[in-house]
Amino acid sequence: MASAAAQKLDAELRAWSSTMGEQSPSLEELRAGGETMATFGTERDDVKVDQADMGGRRALVHTPDPARSGAIVHLHGGGLTLGSPESHSRLAAHLAARSGLPVYNLDYRLAPENPFPAAIDDSAAAIRWLMKQGVPAERIILSGDSGGAALALTTLMDLRRDGVGLGGGIVMSPWVDFRLTAGSFDTNAETDVMCSKPMMVPLRQNYCPDGDFENPRVSPAAAGDFTGLPPLMIQVSTAEVLLDDARLIDTRAREAGVDVTLQEYDVVPHVFQLFAGNLPEADDALQSIADWTVRVLTD
């Protein structure tokens, strides 16, 4: 059963959504609005925040004390068009504190200025940079939320092709099938107050202007080969339009023999982990991820 905090948040988001009407904000307005995600969760004073240059791209590095060996590289959400390390800084801090691992929050290039495959190239370069710093590939976990989950999955597949196997992959509220044909876009149209197909159509066009949404490097859940991927942790809300994207990953991964964990939460919004410290479900989800990282990095 959803917590009282989750039900209150859902009501607040619905009230906010009803005031938006049919507005079509500009790209600049969308990006400014996306930065408000930085305030959803609570701050942590037990995690140090520094900056690093990861293969040519800036990252915020969230380091807990003490820190375990290894690292999480996180790819923020925002439809591949907005969002930043700052917008997801509190999420990264909570993830670092609970997992005991440094979390590198990457500032990958955004569309439409830098469409596919620029962000994937940045993600792969960041992983290779981390390996050059002495972090073994098997001690690195690649994480992504929303559109960042597509980057995470594609990067895992690209690295596997090149003979590099990471320790695991985390995807939160994953948008990983850009065809937008999943049934949950219809069945959850009324329950998802954050995302919708009409909203996501221009975002996918920004990212992939030629419209090749069947490309497995654009839609990894739709056509990508999951064989040989590391363990995967998938978290999603049953209320969101991306529910079927998460379930598709789960099915494809299991069919390929991948060690996969799927966790579904009720009522909570898209990328509810952003509300860590203010939402019990977010805290539970991040603790589950932390427990999972202990298992996959010690097996």
C-alpha positions, 0 to 999 in steps of 0.5 A: 500500500502506498504511504500517506506521503506518496498519496499526498505527493500524488495529489499535489502533482495532480493539482500542479498538472491541472494548472499547466493546461495546454502550455507548450514551454520553450526549450529554455523554459523546460530546462529551467523547470528541469533544474527544480528537480534539485529540490525534490529530495533532502540534502545530505551533509555526510556526502562530499561533493567534488568535480571531475573531468571524465573523459572530457565531460564534467561530473559531480562526484558524490563521495560518502565517508567511508567509501567502498571500493568501486563506483556508480556512474549515473546518467541523469534523466530529462528526456535527453534534452534537459537535466544536469548533474545539479538537478540530480545531485540530491538523488546521487548523494542519497545513492552514495550514502546508502550504497557506500560507493562514490557516485559520478553524476555525468554532465553528458551532452544534451539534444537537440544541440548534440543528438544521438549518439553524442550522449552515448559516446560521453557515457562510454568515455566516462567509463573508460576514464574511470577504468584508467583511474584504476577502478576495475570494470567489474567494480563499476555500476552504470545507472540511469533514470528515465532517458538516462536509462536508455544511455545506460543500457546502450552503453552496457551493450556497447562495452560488452561488444568491446569486451568490457563487462561492468559490475551491474546496471541500474535503471529507474523509471526507464525510457528505453523504447523510443517507438512509444508503442507500449500499452501503458502509454494508454492504460496509465495515461490518467495515472501518470502526472509527469509524463505522456506520449504527446510530451515525449514525441518532441523529446525523442525527435530532439534526440534522434532527428532522423526518426530511426527509433527501431535502431537498437542503440536508440531503443535498446529495449526494443531490439538490443541484444541483452545476452551477456549483460551484467546484473540489472536492477529495474525500478518503476512505478505502476502508475507511470506510462513507462511501466511497460518499458521496465517490464520489457527490459525485465522480460528481454533480460530474463530471456537472455539469462541475465540476473535481473531484479524488477521492483514495482511501486504503487502511486509514486511518480516518475523517477520517484527516487528524486524525492529521497528523504521526503518519500518513504518509497524513495528511501526504500528503493534506494536502500534496495539498490544499496543492498543489491550493489553489495550482492552484485559487487561481492558475488 
